[in-house]
Structures are given as C-alpha cells and as structure tokens.
Amino acid sequence: MMKRKFIVLFVALLLVFSACSKKSEEVVVEEPKEKTNINFGILNGPTGIGSAYLLERNSNDESENHYEVSVSSDPSEVASQLIASKLDIAALPTNLAASLYNKTNGGIKVLALNTAGVLYILENGSSINSFEDLNGKTIYATGQGANPEYVLNYLLEQNNVEATVEFLDSAELVTRMTTGEIEVSMLPVPAVTTVLMKNENVRIALDLTEQWDKLNNGSMLTMGCVVVRDEFLKENKEAVDLFLKEYEESINYVKENVSEAGSLCEKFAIVPNSAIASKAINDAHLIFVKGNDIKNTINGYYEVLLNANPQSIGGNLPGDDFYIGE
C-alpha cells in the first residue's frame, strides 16, 4: 500500500514539474520588437547606389528598421527636408553635409562616408596616359562652381599642368562626347558609363580618385556620405546603430552582386537603366567609413574645398562634433 502511494506521489510530482517547465518555456517567448520608423532620403546616382539592397530589404519588410524612403535628383531639396525635420537620415555630397552642419549650428552629423571620387577624364583617342599629358589640352567638364571644378583645378595645380577648361551642362557634354565631337572631357559616374556604352572609341584615360591618391596629401577624394539629424540621433541611438549595420551590409552586397544591384538601382529609380547601373558600380568607388576614421579620411579634402571656395562647405571646416566617434 505504501509503495503504491509513493508511486502515485512520484507521478504527481512529475506532472507538476512538467507543467512548470512548460510554463517557464512560455514565459521566455517575447513579442517581436517594434521597428523604428526612419525617414531616409537619397539622391539619384553614385551617393544613392549603395542603398539599393537596403531599400530592397525594406520593401520586403526584412530590414531591422522601417524606412520611409524618398529619392531625389536635387541635393538642395534633400537639404531642405533635413532642416525641416522631414528627413532623419540622408545620403548627400560631402560638401553639402559640411554646409548643413554650419548652417544648423551642428544640427547635422556625418554617420559614414559612402562614396570616394566619381570623376574621370575621358578621351576620344589614346594620347592621355598621365596627368601631365593634359598639358595644352582643352578639357570639357561639368560642375562649374561646384566640387568637380574645384577638384579638377586642384589636380591641375598640384601637377603643374596648364589646360583650358570649358564647362558644359552634363546632357550636352554626354551627347557631344558620344558623337566624337569632343576629344577630352571630365564627367562623373554614371554619365561616364553612358558615354562608354554608346561610343566604343571613348576610353577612361584617368581616374581622378587615383590621381588624388598619387599626391600623398594624407586625405582621400571623398564625394558622398550619410548624415543624420542630431536630435534624431540622440533620441534613437539604437536605431541609428542598426541603420549603420544594415547600410554597410547593403554597400557590401552592391559591390559583390553587381548585376542584381544594377536591377535594384533601376527598380528604386537610383539609376534609370539597370545595364548602366551595373557597369557604373565598379567605377563608383563605393566605400564604408564610419566612426573615428571619418575625420582623418575627409578633412584634407575639406581643406582643399575651403581654399577653393569657402562657401562650398558653408564657410568653415566642420568642428569635431560633426564626426560621430566610436
């Protein structure tokens, strides 16, 4: 009789422990974390290309944040939306990022650098193989009164090269270079890619990013970055960290999956043609630099712009608080 009571008691205890175990397992199940909404602005062209995979993951609800994305062709429009707090994070030219920092008294911070130089010297011919070969040439270029002009003038000066520079709008220059009317031009990606695809006699003669590196001036030609509103950063530090994580993943995906990324660039209106986008990716010099490395990478470039035209970066070099350290 005692033995039977012991068995009954043992079975009862097992049932109690089993129930407790199941209850404990149920307790550890957590509800999915609510995603942070981020208003994210990008520009057509090189500064937007690295975002393509992130935008795809976002459209499939696979991103860690939720992004309300706007794509623009006008940098001033994106700048205005940042100032008005309609955007939280945006991919912009690096000079505009510095200007916004100065204009907002430090209200805009740089999160990461995403694009090195995207400028190239194209030639209808084969006579230009070094920067010195530009001596005496006429270079037709885009970007008068902006970064392209300042970069080209700096490189001409540093290499003691005397050349005549004539400025045209991008569409006219692409057309005249494509038809063979112009011998030498300076264009950015993806306009470079368009010309190369339409005229097999045109070649890349000089990569201005490589020419900048040859100067050994302690800086990199860095033309694209990602910025954040300081107020948003302070209130959403974890979400911004997640953004940086998946933005870096997006840039790496684009660089490693060129064909697929080209299709995504067309899908999200970053570049109008997937074939052009795919061919442009390798020439877009996509990079990902964050934290303490940002200032050392770009400060020399800002100094060149400051000397060329102080207003190109808002009148002054950004302060140390512009850079978000690690």
C-alpha positions in Angstrom: 0.0 0.0 0.0 2.8 2.4 0.9 4.6 1.5 -2.3 1.5 2.4 -4.4 1.1 5.7 -2.6 4.8 6.5 -3.3 4.3 5.8 -7.0 1.2 8.0 -7.2 3.0 10.8 -5.4 6.1 10.5 -7.7 3.8 10.7 -10.8 2.1 13.7 -9.4 5.4 15.5 -8.8 6.5 14.7 -12.4 3.3 16.3 -13.7 3.8 19.3 -11.6 7.5 19.7 -12.8 6.4 19.2 -16.4 3.7 21.9 -16.1 6.2 24.3 -14.5 8.7 23.6 -17.2 6.2 24.3 -20.0 5.1 27.5 -18.2 8.7 28.6 -17.9 9.2 27.9 -21.6 6.1 30.0 -22.4 7.5 32.9 -20.4 10.7 33.3 -22.4 8.8 33.8 -25.7 9.0 37.5 -26.5 6.9 39.6 -28.8 8.7 40.8 -31.9 10.3 44.2 -31.3 8.6 47.1 -32.9 10.7 48.7 -35.7 11.8 52.3 -35.6 10.4 54.4 -38.4 13.2 56.4 -40.2 12.7 58.9 -42.9 15.6 58.2 -45.3 16.5 60.4 -48.2 18.8 59.5 -51.1 19.9 61.1 -54.3 20.0 59.6 -57.8 23.4 58.5 -58.9 26.5 57.4 -57.0 25.6 58.5 -53.5 22.4 56.5 -53.7 23.8 53.3 -55.3 25.0 51.8 -52.0 21.5 52.0 -50.6 19.9 49.7 -53.2 20.0 46.4 -51.2 18.7 48.2 -48.1 15.8 49.5 -50.0 15.0 46.1 -51.3 15.1 44.5 -47.8 12.9 47.4 -46.5 10.3 46.9 -49.3 10.2 43.2 -48.3 9.8 44.1 -44.6 13.2 42.4 -43.9 15.1 45.4 -42.6 15.7 46.0 -38.9 14.3 49.5 -39.1 11.4 50.6 -41.2 12.4 53.2 -43.8 10.2 55.8 -45.4 12.3 56.4 -48.5 12.4 59.4 -50.8 14.6 59.6 -53.9 15.5 63.0 -55.3 17.6 64.4 -58.1 18.1 67.8 -56.3 20.5 68.0 -53.3 19.0 71.3 -52.2 15.6 69.6 -51.8 17.1 66.9 -49.6 18.9 69.6 -47.5 15.7 71.5 -47.0 13.9 68.4 -45.9 16.6 67.7 -43.3 16.5 71.2 -42.0 12.7 70.9 -41.7 13.0 67.6 -39.9 11.1 65.8 -42.7 14.1 63.5 -43.1 16.1 61.8 -40.3 19.0 60.3 -42.3 20.1 61.2 -45.8 22.9 60.3 -48.3 24.4 63.5 -49.6 27.5 65.0 -51.3 30.2 65.6 -48.6 30.4 69.3 -49.2 26.7 69.7 -48.7 27.0 67.8 -45.4 29.6 70.3 -44.1 27.4 73.2 -45.3 24.4 71.8 -43.4 26.5 71.4 -40.3 27.5 75.0 -40.4 24.0 76.2 -41.3 22.3 74.4 -38.5 25.0 75.2 -35.9 25.9 71.5 -35.5 22.4 70.1 -36.0 23.7 67.7 -38.7 26.3 65.0 -38.1 28.1 62.7 -40.5 27.4 59.0 -39.9 29.6 57.4 -42.6 31.4 58.0 -45.9 29.9 56.1 -48.7 31.5 57.2 -52.0 35.0 58.1 -52.9 35.7 60.1 -56.1 33.4 59.5 -59.1 35.2 61.8 -61.6 37.0 60.6 -64.7 38.9 62.1 -67.6 37.5 60.5 -70.8 39.3 60.6 -74.2 38.4 60.0 -77.8 41.8 58.6 -78.6 44.8 57.2 -76.8 47.2 60.1 -76.2 46.5 60.8 -72.5 48.1 58.3 -70.1 49.2 60.6 -67.3 48.1 63.8 -65.8 51.0 65.6 -67.5 49.6 64.6 -70.9 46.7 67.1 -70.3 49.2 70.0 -70.8 47.9 72.2 -73.5 44.6 70.3 -73.9 41.1 71.7 -73.7 39.0 69.8 -71.2 35.3 70.0 -71.4 33.7 69.4 -68.0 30.6 69.6 -65.9 30.2 71.0 -62.4 31.2 74.6 -62.7 31.1 76.4 -59.3 30.9 73.1 -57.5 33.1 70.2 -56.3 34.1 68.9 -59.8 35.6 72.3 -60.8 37.5 72.6 -57.5 38.8 69.0 -57.7 40.0 69.4 -61.3 41.6 72.8 -60.7 43.4 71.4 -57.6 44.8 68.4 -59.5 45.9 70.6 -62.4 47.7 73.0 -60.0 49.3 70.2 -58.0 50.6 68.5 -61.2 51.8 71.9 -62.7 49.6 71.3 -65.7 48.2 74.1 -67.8 45.0 73.2 -69.6 41.9 75.1 -70.8 38.7 74.1 -69.0 35.4 74.7 -70.7 32.2 74.0 -68.8 29.0 72.5 -70.3 25.9 71.0 -68.8 26.0 67.3 -68.3 23.5 66.3 -71.0 25.2 68.4 -73.7 28.6 67.1 -72.7 27.5 63.5 -72.8 25.9 64.0 -76.3 29.0 65.7 -77.8 31.4 63.2 -76.2 29.3 60.3 -77.5 29.2 61.7 -81.1 33.0 62.2 -81.1 32.8 66.0 -81.4 34.8 66.4 -78.2 38.3 64.9 -77.6 38.7 65.2 -73.8 36.2 65.6 -71.1 35.7 65.2 -67.3 32.5 63.5 -66.3 31.1 61.8 -63.2 29.7 58.3 -63.0 27.1 57.2 -64.3 27.4 59.7 -67.1 30.8 58.2 -67.8 29.2 54.8 -68.2 26.6 56.1 -70.6 29.3 57.6 -72.9 31.4 54.4 -72.8 28.4 52.2 -73.7 27.4 54.5 -76.7 30.9 55.1 -78.2 33.4 52.3 -78.2 36.2 54.7 -79.3 36.0 56.6 -75.9 38.0 55.3 -73.0 38.7 56.2 -69.4 42.1 58.0 -69.6 42.4 59.0 -65.9 40.6 58.1 -62.7 40.7 61.3 -60.6 40.5 59.4 -57.4 43.7 57.6 -58.3 45.3 60.9 -59.3 44.3 62.3 -55.9 45.9 59.3 -54.1 49.2 59.9 -56.0 49.6 63.3 -54.3 50.0 61.6 -50.9 48.4 64.5 -49.2 47.0 62.5 -46.3 43.4 62.5 -47.5 41.0 60.7 -49.8 38.9 62.3 -52.5 35.5 61.5 -50.8 32.4 62.9 -52.5 29.5 61.1 -50.8 28.4 60.5 -47.2 25.4 59.7 -45.0 24.2 62.3 -42.4 21.8 62.3 -39.5 19.9 65.0 -37.6 21.5 65.3 -34.2 18.1 65.5 -32.5 17.0 62.2 -34.1 20.4 60.6 -33.2 20.1 61.5 -29.5 16.5 60.1 -29.3 17.2 56.9 -31.4 20.8 55.9 -30.9 20.0 52.1 -31.1 18.0 52.6 -34.4 20.9 54.6 -35.9 23.4 51.9 -34.9 21.1 49.3 -36.6 21.0 51.6 -39.7 24.8 51.7 -39.9 24.9 47.9 -39.6 22.5 47.2 -42.4 23.7 50.1 -44.6 27.2 48.6 -44.5 25.7 45.3 -45.4 23.9 47.0 -48.3 27.1 48.5 -49.7 28.9 45.2 -49.5 26.1 43.4 -51.3 26.0 46.0 -54.1 29.8 45.7 -54.6 29.6 41.8 -54.6 26.4 41.4 -56.6 26.8 43.9 -59.4 24.1 42.6 -61.8 21.4 42.1 -59.1 22.3 45.5 -57.6 22.0 47.2 -61.0 18.4 45.9 -61.3 17.7 47.2 -57.9 19.1 50.6 -58.8 16.6 50.8 -61.7 13.8 49.4 -59.5 14.2 52.2 -57.0 15.0 55.0 -59.5 18.5 55.5 -58.3 19.9 55.0 -61.9 17.3 54.9 -64.7 18.8 51.9 -66.6 19.9 48.6 -64.9 22.6 47.9 -67.5 24.2 51.4 -67.0 23.9 50.9 -63.2 25.6 47.5 -63.3 28.5 48.8 -65.3 28.7 52.0 -63.2 29.0 50.2 -59.8 32.7 49.3 -60.2 33.6 52.9 -61.2 31.5 54.5 -58.4 34.2 53.8 -55.7 31.7 52.7 -53.1 33.2 52.7 -49.6 32.1 52.5 -46.0 34.0 54.5 -43.4 32.5 55.3 -40.0 33.5 56.4 -36.5 36.9 57.8 -35.7 38.2 57.1 -39.3 35.9 59.7 -40.9 37.7 62.9 -40.0 41.2 61.6 -41.0 39.8 60.4 -44.3 38.0 63.5 -45.4 39.5 66.5 -43.6 42.2 67.1 -46.2 39.5 67.2 -48.9 37.5 69.7 -47.0 40.6 71.9 -46.7 41.0 71.8 -50.5 37.4 72.9 -50.9 37.8 75.6 -48.2 40.8 77.1 -50.1 39.0 76.9 -53.4 35.7 78.4 -52.2 34.9 78.7 -48.5 31.1 78.8 -49.3 31.4 75.3 -50.9 31.4 73.9 -47.3 29.5 76.6 -45.6 32.3 79.0 -44.8 34.3 77.0 -42.3 35.7 73.5 -41.7 33.3 71.4 -39.6 34.0 71.2 -35.9 35.0 68.0 -34.2 31.4 67.4 -33.1 30.5 66.9 -36.8 32.1 63.5 -36.6 30.5 60.7 -34.6 33.2 58.7 -32.9 33.1 55.1 -31.8 
